[in-house]
């Protein structure tokens, strides 16, 4: 599990593969100076909780991956995440679509 650290102490854990895809989409939006919401559900022992961050290019953001090798990128997943990020509710971690040879690369 990797982590995304945001601002003054918000830390979230994500699978390295998901985190790599989120990094690409979040980076693209912030590079363009776009602010947006990023929401996810954390599965807990008692109940699930939903967290939502207002992503802003002026707030520090750090990605830490548990593995040393970057995962293969699924272009379809990037597209699905980017579509979600451009909605009123903002970016959310949508399920990875199956790869059918549509643009995956290392």
C-alpha positions in Angstrom: 0.0 0.0 0.0 1.2 3.4 -0.9 0.1 6.7 0.6 -1.1 10.1 -0.6 -0.2 12.9 1.9 -2.0 16.2 1.4 -1.7 19.5 3.1 -1.1 19.6 6.8 -1.4 15.9 7.6 -4.2 14.2 5.6 -2.9 10.8 4.7 -4.7 8.1 2.7 -3.6 4.6 1.7 -4.1 3.2 -1.7 -2.9 0.2 -3.6 0.3 1.2 -5.5 -1.4 0.5 -8.8 -4.4 2.7 -8.0 -2.1 5.4 -6.6 0.0 5.5 -9.8 -3.2 6.1 -11.9 -4.5 8.7 -9.4 -1.1 10.5 -9.6 -1.4 10.8 -13.4 -4.9 12.2 -13.3 -4.4 14.5 -10.3 -1.1 15.8 -11.7 -2.7 16.6 -15.1 -5.5 18.6 -13.5 -3.2 20.5 -11.0 -0.7 21.2 -13.8 -3.5 23.0 -15.6 -4.3 25.0 -12.4 -7.6 23.2 -11.9 -9.1 22.8 -8.5 -11.5 19.8 -7.8 -12.8 17.4 -5.2 -11.2 14.0 -4.7 -13.3 11.5 -2.7 -12.8 7.9 -1.7 -14.2 5.4 0.7 -12.1 3.9 3.5 -13.3 0.5 4.6 -13.2 0.3 8.3 -13.7 -2.4 10.9 -17.0 -1.0 12.2 -18.2 1.1 9.2 -16.9 2.6 6.0 -16.1 6.3 5.9 -16.0 8.7 2.9 -13.3 11.3 2.7 -13.3 14.2 0.3 -10.5 16.7 -0.3 -10.5 20.0 -2.2 -7.5 19.6 -4.5 -5.7 22.8 -5.1 -2.3 23.3 -6.9 -1.1 25.5 -3.9 -1.4 22.7 -1.3 1.5 20.2 -0.9 0.9 16.7 -2.2 3.2 13.7 -1.7 2.9 10.2 -3.2 4.8 7.4 -1.5 4.8 3.9 -3.1 5.5 0.8 -1.2 7.1 -0.9 -4.2 10.1 0.3 -6.2 8.8 -0.5 -9.6 6.1 1.6 -11.3 3.1 -0.5 -12.4 1.9 -0.8 -16.0 -0.5 2.0 -16.8 -4.0 1.2 -18.0 -4.9 4.0 -20.4 -8.6 3.1 -20.2 -8.5 3.5 -16.4 -6.8 6.9 -16.8 -9.6 8.0 -19.1 -12.3 6.8 -16.7 -10.7 8.6 -13.8 -10.3 11.8 -15.8 -13.9 11.7 -16.8 -14.9 11.3 -13.1 -12.6 14.2 -12.2 -14.4 16.5 -14.6 -17.8 16.0 -13.0 -19.4 18.2 -10.4 -18.7 15.6 -7.7 -15.1 15.3 -8.7 -12.5 12.6 -8.8 -13.3 9.3 -7.2 -11.6 5.9 -7.5 -13.6 4.1 -10.1 -12.9 0.3 -10.7 -10.2 -0.5 -13.2 -11.7 -1.6 -16.5 -10.4 -4.8 -18.1 -7.6 -4.3 -20.6 -8.3 -5.3 -24.1 -5.0 -4.0 -25.6 -6.2 -0.4 -25.6 -3.1 1.6 -24.9 -1.5 0.0 -21.9 2.2 0.7 -21.6 5.0 0.5 -19.0 
